[in-house]
Amino acid sequence: MLYTIIFFFFFIIAISITVNYKRDTGLALTLLVCALFAVWAGFRDVNSWSDTGGYKVVFESGTPTLLDFFSTPQTTLYDEGGFFFLSSVIRTFTSNHVFYFFIIAALSLYFLGGGISKYGRLPLLALCVYIARFMFGRHFIQIRAGLAIAILFWGIQYFTQKNWRKSALVIIIAYMFHHSAILAVPVFLMNFLTIKKSHIVVAVVLSMLTVLTIPGIIEENVQESALDINIAAYADNSGTYYKNEKGLGLRNPMIYYQVAILFGFTFAEERLNKLTKHYYTLRNGYLFSTVLLIVLSMFRILSARTSTVFATYEILMVPLLIYIYNRRNRYLGYLGVLLIYMIIFYLDNKNR
């Protein structure tokens, strides 16, 4: 409950600064808060956050220095070579897990802050949405995915520019830290298509109908491929996450939350695409995220882990939706965002 109270007052301050001061003031505070979160991530209690204890043990006792890097096999927590190498670099200088977690979080939040700086029209509001939706999970638990997703987020400009070389470089670097970055390939290719509003509605409706009519076929095909694409823990009948975390299907409320944001952003195209040159990149990525969330909804963890990669775009989309209101009534948008994300934050952190 304490976290919720602190976040509420920060959110109020963020809205006040956004309304009354220039963007640079909000951006400076955004970057400061990112730095403070990195410090907090370093000093977090390893027993209070899942996966953290495992990373601590592996870093302290199973991670080589650079001198022994090539002669030491990767452990299960270091599936990705890039993350293994980064951990080895840090281990060369220290075996202190606090410094280790701080460096990982600082890198992730550096790319995140850089992305907000480049693309966020209302940076402090973008940060509030990020804190409510992603901050703790990305930088306190899923630290490999958090770093990879932040790198992809920073690279939005190259997707918008349809720059093959730079986009490929960003995707490859992110993939070296977490394999979920491969999902960026179809999102990049979507920018070469002309996707209309009707296409988006049809894609969402067909995704829902697919889950309603042939859920068994989806489940069977995903499970058959589980070992080949290294997702057995999330999809196979014997997988730890699958056995303990069955999906809700279309009863998952997050589906309708994302669909609402997607449709709101889509049908406000004429107004919003004038506010950012990255409009179609954001919309396409969020469409891909929403379709994944729906189609894989019988796999709770798998749908969450895959859809979250480009659900991150909502931290830029939601603040833009406030501009649907005219200047006189824009306070309604701020109040709506405050209410929705306070509820989300409370539900995710009520036991902390």
ZIBEL-V739343 format. One record per residue. N is the residue number from 1. SS is DSSP state (H for helix, E for strand, C for the rest). Layout:
N&SS, N&SS
This chain:
1&C, 2&H, 3&H, 4&H, 5&H, 6&H, 7&H, 8&H, 9&H, 10&H, 11&H, 12&H, 13&H, 14&H, 15&H, 16&H, 17&H, 18&H, 19&H, 20&H, 21&C, 22&C, 23&H, 24&H, 25&H, 26&H, 27&H, 28&H, 29&H, 30&H, 31&H, 32&H, 33&H, 34&H, 35&H, 36&H, 37&H, 38&H, 39&H, 40&H, 41&H, 42&H, 43&H, 44&C, 45&C, 46&C, 47&C, 48&C, 49&C, 50&C, 51&C, 52&H, 53&H, 54&H, 55&H, 56&H, 57&H, 58&H, 59&H, 60&H, 61&H, 62&H, 63&C, 64&C, 65&C, 66&H, 67&H, 68&H, 69&H, 70&H, 71&H, 72&C, 73&C, 74&C, 75&C, 76&C, 77&C, 78&C, 79&C, 80&C, 81&H, 82&H, 83&H, 84&H, 85&H, 86&H, 87&H, 88&H, 89&H, 90&H, 91&H, 92&H, 93&H, 94&C, 95&C, 96&C, 97&H, 98&H, 99&H, 100&H, 101&H, 102&H, 103&H, 104&H, 105&H, 106&H, 107&H, 108&H, 109&H, 110&H, 111&H, 112&H, 113&H, 114&H, 115&H, 116&H, 117&H, 118&H, 119&H, 120&C, 121&C, 122&C, 123&H, 124&H, 125&H, 126&H, 127&H, 128&H, 129&H, 130&H, 131&H, 132&H, 133&H, 134&H, 135&H, 136&H, 137&H, 138&H, 139&H, 140&H, 141&H, 142&C, 143&H, 144&H, 145&H, 146&H, 147&H, 148&H, 149&H, 150&H, 151&H, 152&H, 153&H, 154&H, 155&C, 156&H, 157&H, 158&H, 159&H, 160&H, 161&C, 162&C, 163&C, 164&H, 165&H, 166&H, 167&H, 168&H, 169&H, 170&H, 171&H, 172&H, 173&H, 174&H, 175&H, 176&H, 177&H, 178&C, 179&H, 180&H, 181&H, 182&H, 183&H, 184&H, 185&H, 186&H, 187&H, 188&H, 189&H, 190&H, 191&C, 192&C, 193&C, 194&C, 195&C, 196&C, 197&H, 198&H, 199&H, 200&H, 201&H, 202&H, 203&H, 204&H, 205&H, 206&H, 207&H, 208&H, 209&H, 210&H, 211&H, 212&H, 213&H, 214&C, 215&H, 216&H, 217&H, 218&H, 219&H, 220&H, 221&H, 222&H, 223&H, 224&H, 225&H, 226&C, 227&C, 228&C, 229&C, 230&C, 231&C, 232&H, 233&H, 234&H, 235&H, 236&C, 237&C, 238&C, 239&C, 240&H, 241&H, 242&H, 243&H, 244&H, 245&C, 246&E, 247&C, 248&C, 249&H, 250&H, 251&H, 252&C, 253&H, 254&H, 255&H, 256&H, 257&H, 258&H, 259&H, 260&H, 261&H, 262&H, 263&H, 264&H, 265&H, 266&H, 267&H, 268&C, 269&H, 270&H, 271&H, 272&H, 273&C, 274&C, 275&C, 276&C, 277&C, 278&C, 279&H, 280&H, 281&H, 282&H, 283&H, 284&H, 285&H, 286&H, 287&H, 288&H, 289&H, 290&H, 291&H, 292&H, 293&H, 294&H, 295&H, 296&C, 297&C, 298&C, 299&E, 300&H, 301&H, 302&H, 303&H, 304&H, 305&H, 306&H, 307&H, 308&H, 309&H, 310&H, 311&H, 312&C, 313&C, 314&H, 315&H, 316&H, 317&H, 318&H, 319&H, 320&H, 321&H, 322&H, 323&H, 324&H, 325&C, 326&C, 327&H, 328&H, 329&H, 330&H, 331&H, 332&H, 333&H, 334&H, 335&H, 336&H, 337&H, 338&H, 339&H, 340&H, 341&H, 342&H, 343&H, 344&H, 345&H, 346&H, 347&H, 348&H, 349&H, 350&C, 351&C, 352&C
